[in-house]
Amino acid sequence: MTASRIWIKNPLALYTANDQKAPGGLVIEGGVIAELLNAGQTPSAPVDSTFDAGEHVVLPGLINTHHHFYQTLTRAWAPVVNQPLFPWLKTLYPVWARLTPDRLKLASKVALAELLLSGCTTAADHHYLFPDGLENAIDVQIDAVRELGMRAMLTRGSMSLGEADGGLPPQQTVQTAEAILADSERLIGRYHQRGAGAQIQIALAPCSPFSVTPEIMRASAAMADYHDVRLHTHLAETLDEEAFCKQRFGLRTVDYLDSVGWLSSRTWLAHGIHFNEDEISRLGAAGTGICHCPSSNMRLASGICPTIALEAAGAPIGLGVDGSASNDASNMMLEARQALFIQRLRYGAEQITPEKVLGWATRDSARLLGRDDLGELAVGRQADLALFKLDELRFSGSHDPVSALLLCGADRADRVMVGGRWQVVDGQIEGLDVAGLIADHRQAARDLIAG
């Protein structure tokens, strides 16, 4: 348990993700930020505890807007190390079809723990595999999220277009439209929380144009509108996908998205690489969000997301680690660093600053998930914080603490708070047997590959 009123005092540096400054730190009350303090200022009322942050850079908790937790079981698997997306998927689908609830639980805990240690407090996961025996996959993930004390947007993914009907996934990995929609309805009714401070939320996420039917896309859009939940899918990740859409639907990817009722501010898309100028304008006008996944895009040689052009058109940009079999890590600080560097290749050093990229990883990622209570250090926002020390050899000689996080390669938070509770203390997750988790997870990974 944490004290009810906490002063995070006099940080070494503080990134608020807005125009406010708080060199004196911030006061947390009831899990919410209650005060931002100027230099030399003290809290307006007594506090129950004080944490001296003089050695810490304080950030809003990082927000991961696209992931596949289950893929931690197939990291760095030799047969797919050098494959692009479509062959990579076709090689891995039969392996993933052997997922079980126990394996998924371990995979999810590993992904969440890795994210948490990197300063991530909220994660969106896209789970679209429901083989026999894994019908309650999202319920399994929810248990893992609660155990780690994080927030999550768990998207009920789906695949309904198998190889027999011209899709990419094998038949044992697809479901009927009736099963997909019934489970989607069940999950929203049972788990979706609304309002400030929500821990668990549900979104609907047919996997991709090459693995679901237009009927499922349309039905999911209608259900999301009825229940006021968000929509998520992969789009415009590779030129192969673009060719598939042209061949099967006679449409480019954004035209297809529009044709099934998804071109709206309710939607956020993973990857968003291969858009032309007109498509960028249409996405921006609709307010459709884009999750940039730089490590995965480089790993699979997919391309570079046109972030600045999308933002200029009105499309919000967030960050996601993707994978963990196309990254192959679940580390949001490393992802922000990759975003900084790859986007500089496209747009230059002046436009892509450390502060801009951290804004994508916090405030703007919150916007992708429809959250106005997360992603910034401001009065009334949830007390989700990531605190980093700069005391390792890699930081020696650095001068600007916020820039040093990305330029010098910070990859592990010293402390992480979610809703006013410390979940990471001295670089360790409270109450988690990491060694035991690794041992169990490694065995599950071996068993999955072995069949």
HELIX and SHEET records of a PDB file:
HELIX    1   1 PHE A   69  THR A   74  5                                   6    
HELIX    2   2 ALA A   78  VAL A   80  5                                   3    
HELIX    3   3 LEU A   85  TRP A   96  1                                  12    
HELIX    4   4 PRO A  101  LEU A  117  1                                  17    
HELIX    5   5 ALA A  137  LEU A  148  1                                  12    
HELIX    6   6 GLU A  163  ASP A  165  5                                   3    
HELIX    7   7 GLN A  171  THR A  173  5                                   3    
HELIX    8   8 ALA A  177  TYR A  191  1                                  15    
HELIX    9   9 PRO A  214  HIS A  227  1                                  14    
HELIX   10  10 LEU A  239  PHE A  249  1                                  11    
HELIX   11  11 THR A  253  SER A  259  1                                   7    
HELIX   12  12 GLU A  277  ALA A  286  1                                  10    
HELIX   13  13 PRO A  294  ARG A  299  1                                   6    
HELIX   14  14 THR A  307  ALA A  313  1                                   7    
HELIX   15  15 MET A  332  TYR A  347  1                                  16    
HELIX   16  16 PRO A  354  GLY A  359  1                                   6    
HELIX   17  17 TRP A  360  ASP A  364  3                                   5    
HELIX   18  18 SER A  365  LEU A  368  1                                   4    
HELIX   19  19 LEU A  393  PHE A  395  5                                   3    
HELIX   20  20 PRO A  401  LEU A  407  1                                   7    
HELIX   21  21 VAL A  434  ALA A  450  1                                  17    
SHEET    1   A 4 VAL A  32  LEU A  37  0                                        
SHEET    2   A 4 GLY A  25  GLU A  29 -1                                        
SHEET    3   A 4 ARG A   5  LYS A   9 -1                                        
SHEET    4   A 4 SER A  49  ASP A  52  1                                        
SHEET    1   B 6 ALA A  13  LEU A  14  0                                        
SHEET    2   B 6 HIS A  56  PRO A  60  1                                        
SHEET    3   B 6 LEU A 385  LYS A 389 -1                                        
SHEET    4   B 6 ARG A 415  VAL A 418 -1                                        
SHEET    5   B 6 ARG A 421  VAL A 425 -1                                        
SHEET    6   B 6 GLN A 428  ILE A 429 -1                                        
SHEET    1   C 4 LEU A  62  ASN A  64  0                                        
SHEET    2   C 4 CYS A 120  HIS A 127  1                                        
SHEET    3   C 4 ARG A 151  SER A 158  1                                        
SHEET    4   C 4 ILE A 200  PRO A 206  1                                        
SHEET    1   D 4 LEU A 231  LEU A 235  0                                        
SHEET    2   D 4 THR A 267  HIS A 271  1                                        
SHEET    3   D 4 GLY A 289  HIS A 292  1                                        
SHEET    4   D 4 ILE A 317  LEU A 319  1                                        
END                                                                             
